[in-house]
Amino acid sequence: MNRDKPSASRVIRFSEFRWAGVEPAAYKEPSADWSAVTRQILVGPEEQVPFHLRYFEIEPGGHTSYERHAHQHVVVALRGAGEVRLGDRWEPVGYGDLVYVAPNEPHQFRAGADEPFGFLCIVQADRDRPIPL
Amino acid sequence: MNRDKPSASRVIRFSEFRWAGVEPAAYKEPSADWSAVTRQILVGPEEQVPFHLRYFEIEPGGHTSYERHAHQHVVVALRGAGEVRLGDRWEPVGYGDLVYVAPNEPHQFRAGADEPFGFLCIVQADRDRPIPL
């Protein structure tokens, strides 16, 4: 793909929680505030789309950063089950459940002890940086 | 939800290709150019998010309109299998596959004869109207 022209229409094949041509990467720079999370950017800056689609996967026992930001998250769970912290409460999240994280809501995701927890996450392309809590 | 203030963070439960509190509606006004398609708006104008998330489901034998528009589509297949037409070619789409539809690409989705075909579709909130082809 090329930043100078829009990407061509295409089908990106899925198999075992990987998409063709997409490499899983670390969730963020190494830090004590998260553990055992990978990120696949399915639609990102190269596509020149005003939103980005990522797939995050948390290994059993792992968790994302506890953080907040002004941009919203829309999440759809695709693998296993886990929990989301929204402010002061933790809620279970199972297959297909949608999570809406409102602007500046402190939030965190974690997997259970026995299975990975994977989810799609949609954000606007132009967004602020997360603030760790 | 209320258009005057942002929506609260929440988990929207999934069960049998329905989401709690979301009613399936017709895909579009009745027309000869599509058949047997329903739409669920999972994240729409009420959420004041700069992108919208919809779930479309096509009954066996049904299809969406053949159309184009300047805004892009990002689709993730969630139920059954079907096909997408991208310009002159038809491609199979199976579970988890991602479809990127570029600006102004003529496109159409159809289900096979034996099972429904359901997919998530993400679009920008501020978008142009489709042009039937």
Interface residues (C-beta under 8 A of the other chain):
Chain A: P6 S7 A8 S9 R10 V11 I12 R13 F14 S15 F17 W19 L42 V43 E47 V49 P50 F51 L53 Q72 V74 V76 A77 L78 V84 L86 G87 E91 P92 V93 G94 Y95 G96 D97 L98 V99 Y100 V101 A102 P103 E105 H107 L120 I122 Q124
Chain B: P6 S7 A8 S9 R10 V11 I12 R13 F14 S15 F17 W19 L42 V43 E47 V49 P50 F51 L53 Q72 V74 V76 A77 L78 V84 L86 G87 E91 P92 V93 G94 Y95 G96 D97 L98 V99 Y100 V101 A102 P103 E105 H107 L120 I122 Q124
